[in-house]
Amino acid sequence: MIIDSIRNAGNYFDTIPHMKEAFECLEKNAGTDPWSGRLEFDGGYILLQSGETKSCDEGLFEAHRKYLDVQVLLDGAEMLVYNDIAYLEVKEAYDAERDREMSAGEGALIEMRPGFFCVLYPTDGHKACRDNGTHTSYRKAVIKLLID
């Protein structure tokens, strides 16, 4: 997993396939209103999301194999619950059509702040859009980068 500021995203353009195209697409559509839907670009797509966080204890961890998950928090606040999938118990086997495996277990809480992003690899189990007791609103972009 990588966590960094959006202002440093360019540092990864040469090492993470399709990341440059993703951030160019995101910048081009920054004023999208209402903030929801799906944007396509060469090498993946972006899901525009907004909502309210859920408790860290709710739900299962997810992990992906076909796409890297790049989560960009634009407004609000959220916690990300993280653990390596080797330490989680698979509850739903990998579904290639949905590109996800669902698991249960404990994880570390990572506070995401507006203007930051995280890159989640296939070994990174995660529960996004969480909180540690106080529900908050968020607006984010979830970028799916095709793994070549």
N, C-alpha and C positions, 0 to 999 in steps of 0.2 A: 504494500500500500504506500502511496505517496500522498502527502498533504502539503499544500503550498498556496501562496497567494496568486490570484489571477494575474497580477502584474508580472509574475515569473513564468507564466504558461509557455511563453516562447522558448524557454530553456529546454522544453521537452519535445518540441516540434520535430527534431531530427531523430529522436530515439523512440517515440511512441507513434506507431503508424496511425495516420488519419487525424491526429490531434490538431494539426494546423488547420485543416479544412473545417473541423468541428468548431474551433474558436472563431474562425472567420465567419461561419454561418451564424453562430451565436451573436457576434457583434453586429452583423448585418440585420438581425431580427430583434435587436435589443428593445425596440419600442413596441413590440407585438402586444396588442390589446384586443380582447382579454388574453391574459397570460395562461394559455392552455393549448394543448394540441401537440402536433408532431411536425418537426422540420427534418427534411432529408438533405443529406450531403454525400459526396463521394466517399464511401468507406464507413457509412453508418447513419445514425439519426439522433435527433435530440427530442426528448419529451419535456415539454414545458409544464411545470407543476406548481400549484399553490395549494395551501391547506393549513390544517392545524396538526401539531405533533401529537403523538400517542405515547403512552408510558413505555419505558424501556423494557418492562417485563412482558409486554404484549407481543404476540406474534413469534414468528420463526426467523432465523437467519436465512439469507439467500446467498447463492453464489452462482456465477455464470461461467460458461466455457467458450461460447461463440463470440461474445463481446466483452471488452473491457468496459467497466462502468466508471464514468467520470461524473461525479456529482458536484455541481457548482451552486453554492448557496449565494443568492443575490440579495435577499431581504429577509429579515426576521432572525430566528434562531432555531437551531436543532442540535440534537445529540445524535451521534452515530455509535451504535454498539458493534464492536468488532471482535472477531476471533478467527484464527486460522482454522480452516475446515477440518484439519486433522484432529482438532480438539472438540469437535461438535458431533452430535449424534444425528445421522441422517434420518429424517422423518418422511420425506418424499424424495424418491430417487430422481436423478437428473432427467428432466423432460426436455428433449432436444428442440421440440417445437416452441416451447416457452423459454428456452435457454435458462433454466434455473433448476437448482437443487435446493431443497428446504431442509434446514437442520435446527436442532434445539441445543441449548447449552448456555453457558455463562460467557460474558464478554467484557471487554474494557470499554468504558465510555469515553468518547472523543467529542469535545465541543467544537462544532463547526460555527464559524463566524461569517457574516456577509463579506464577500470578496475573496473567499477561500474556496479551494476545490480539493477533492481527493480522487485518486485513481485507484480503483479496486480491481485486482487481478483475480484469476480463477481460483486461487487458494484463499481469497479473502472473504470469509463469511461476514455478512453485515445486515444490520437492521437500521435503516435510515429513517429520518423524520420522527425521531424519538425525543423524549424529554425526561428529566429526572424529578418529576412531580408537578410541574407547572406547565400546562399546555400553552404553546405559543404559536403564532402564525408564521408561515414561511413562504418564500417564493424562490424556486430553484429551477435549474436545468439539469436533467439527467441525460448525459451524453453516452451513447452506445457506440463504441469504436470496434469495428470488425477486427478480429484477431486474424492476421494473415498466416 
